[in-house]
Amino acid sequence: MIYTVTFNPSLDYIVSVKNFRTGMTNRTESEQLLPGGKGINVSAVLHNLGIETTVLGFIAGFTGEEIRRRLEAMGMGHRLITLPQGMSRINVKLKNIDGTEINAKGPDIDKKSLDRLYEMLDVPGSGDVFVLAGSIPGSLPSGIYRDIIKRLKCRDVLTVVDAEKDALLNVLPLRPFLIKPNHHELGELFGVCISGKADVIAYGRRLQEMGAQNVLVSMGGRGAVLLDAQGGLFMAEAPEGKLINAVGAGDSMVAGFIAGWMESGSYAHAFKMGLAAGSASAFSEGLADRAAIMSVYERTDCRAVGQ
């Protein structure tokens, strides 16, 4: 089973606005309302690929119930915890305004509800995958990703972390199976500007020295790089296609990599699936389905370097 955790799920209101102007009334050309959050996005793409997954996280208020309803309508398994107060957030994403978005704060998570999540950590076992994705709400301990991985480590669970700054650095000594920063996040970790794949390789290796087993770095339109646990290096340019909606592309890459690894145990296949899934979602109105992903997979060129 693949479990994903989204501490702060959302309803993502994704709109297209032609000729957007500040200080004026603007009207949408298209609208979507989807359950969102990085872990939910990962689960949604895995579900589209026919892989069973369970969403863990917290919801609150009428927006939380709508998140639950929409996940169930999509046929996705979940164990969502309802908070006693507050309201799950609504995030507004202007998909054609250079990735502009407004993300809400979301509800506070109380200790009793957090304890319920910790109880759920006793379920995953050997061979399962546990994905921790997204930022950590201010109401939770800053080291919660590290604490969760500690609890899972004794049961041979593969852990995947897609987070920024300290939330990522804190887990590295516990040797997560996979981390996936983008090149901007990678630069922020070390206080540098990443200018190309050579920089990605150099700083990706430093993350491996700090404990990460596999480092997958997305570079948007410039492709991706994988440094694997066996010392292998893979690079790829981005597949050709029209960028329609970048929301969830990085999460799709995580899902594609996991799917490819679970299917084959091959880093080459996992990397190619990750790049295909991320690109297919970027070329789609929403998160890509299996047909779109496999279509991009067939025209994706990934190469191993130095093997």
C-alpha positions, -999 to 999 in steps of 0.1 A, spaced: 0 0 0 11 36 -7 1 61 20 3 98 15 0 125 42 -14 159 36 -15 179 68 -33 208 53 -56 197 24 -74 222 3 -100 228 -23 -80 242 -52 -100 267 -72 -81 268 -105 -91 296 -129 -80 310 -162 -84 348 -165 -77 365 -198 -60 399 -196 -59 399 -158 -58 434 -144 -52 444 -108 -77 468 -92 -103 458 -117 -132 433 -120 -118 402 -138 -139 374 -152 -128 338 -156 -127 319 -189 -125 285 -172 -128 271 -137 -120 239 -118 -125 229 -82 -104 200 -71 -92 184 -38 -57 196 -34 -25 194 -14 7 178 -24 0 144 -8 -35 143 -23 -21 151 -57 4 122 -54 -24 99 -45 -46 111 -73 -20 104 -100 -12 70 -85 -50 63 -86 -50 73 -122 -23 48 -129 -43 21 -113 -23 18 -81 -41 16 -47 -34 44 -23 -47 58 10 -48 95 18 -41 105 54 -46 140 67 -68 165 85 -100 182 73 -124 207 90 -157 225 83 -179 224 52 -148 227 29 -133 197 46 -164 176 40 -163 187 3 -127 174 1 -139 141 16 -168 139 -8 -147 146 -39 -121 120 -29 -148 94 -25 -164 104 -58 -130 98 -74 -128 64 -58 -98 72 -37 -92 56 -3 -87 78 27 -85 80 64 -91 117 70 -93 130 105 -120 157 112 -108 186 133 -131 200 160 -127 236 148 -118 256 118 -123 252 81 -101 235 55 -86 260 31 -95 272 -4 -65 280 -26 -69 302 -56 -46 294 -85 -44 316 -116 -31 291 -141 -23 315 -169 -7 343 -148 28 329 -145 18 304 -118 3 330 -95 -16 315 -66 -30 325 -32 -28 297 -6 -48 300 26 -35 293 61 -59 264 70 -71 252 104 -50 245 135 -44 209 143 -50 200 180 -30 174 199 -58 149 202 -62 149 164 -25 145 159 -24 116 183 -50 99 161 -27 103 131 2 87 151 -21 57 158 -25 52 121 13 49 117 11 15 132 -6 1 101 21 4 73 45 -25 71 73 -40 50 71 -30 14 47 -2 19 55 33 8 48 64 29 48 99 13 53 130 33 46 160 11 41 198 15 47 224 42 42 218 79 14 240 95 25 263 123 3 244 148 25 213 144 60 206 157 86 217 130 102 183 133 71 162 127 83 147 94 114 134 113 93 120 141 70 102 117 99 86 98 114 75 131 82 56 139 81 40 105 118 31 102 116 -1 123 90 -16 100 109 -15 67 86 12 51 100 32 22 97 69 30 94 96 4 97 133 13 88 163 -9 93 193 14 113 225 16 142 238 38 143 225 74 114 201 69 136 183 44 170 187 60 157 173 93 148 139 78 181 133 59 199 115 88 171 89 88 179 80 52 146 85 34 142 64 2 135 94 -20 135 131 -18 123 154 -46 133 191 -44 130 212 -75 161 231 -86 149 263 -69 144 245 -36 178 227 -40 195 261 -43 177 274 -12 189 245 8 225 256 2 221 293 -3 231 292 -40 216 297 -74 213 265 -94 222 274 -130 222 240 -147 225 202 -144 261 203 -132 250 223 -102 221 199 -96 245 169 -96 270 186 -73 244 196 -47 223 165 -51 254 144 -42 257 166 -10 222 156 -1 231 119 -5 262 125 17 238 139 43 216 108 42 192 107 12 192 75 -7 177 87 -40 176 124 -50 152 133 -78 154 170 -89 129 185 -112 139 215 -133 107 225 -150 112 230 -188 148 219 -185 140 183 -175 152 164 -144 181 146 -128 182 115 -106 210 104 -84 202 69 -73 212 49 -42 235 26 -63 256 55 -74 238 59 -108 231 91 -125 203 98 -149 195 130 -168 167 139 -192 155 169 -211 118 178 -207 96 162 -233 81 185 -259 46 197 -253 25 228 -246 24 240 -209 -12 242 -199 -12 239 -162 18 235 -139 -2 229 -108 6 194 -94 34 187 -120 60 181 -93 36 159 -73 29 139 -105 66 133 -109 68 118 -74 38 96 -81 52 85 -115 86 76 -99 69 56 -71 47 38 -97 77 29 -119 97 17 -89 69 -5 -76 63 -20 -110 99 -29 -118 125 -20 -91 144 -3 -119 157 33 -114 157 39 -152 120 30 -155 111 49 -123 129 80 -135 113 79 -169 78 73 -154 84 103 -131 94 126 -159 65 114 -180 39 118 -153 51 153 -143 52 164 -180 18 149 -188 2 168 -160 18 200 -171 4 194 -206 -31 187 -192 -59 208 -177 -57 187 -145 -36 159 -132 -28 135 -160 -45 101 -165 -27 69 -174 -32 73 -212 -16 108 -212 13 96 -190 21 66 -211 18 87 -243 45 110 -230 65 80 -216 69 66 -251 85 98 -264 106 105 -233 144 101 -237 162 94 -204 199 85 -203 222 70 -177 254 89 -173 288 72 -164 274 37 -163 
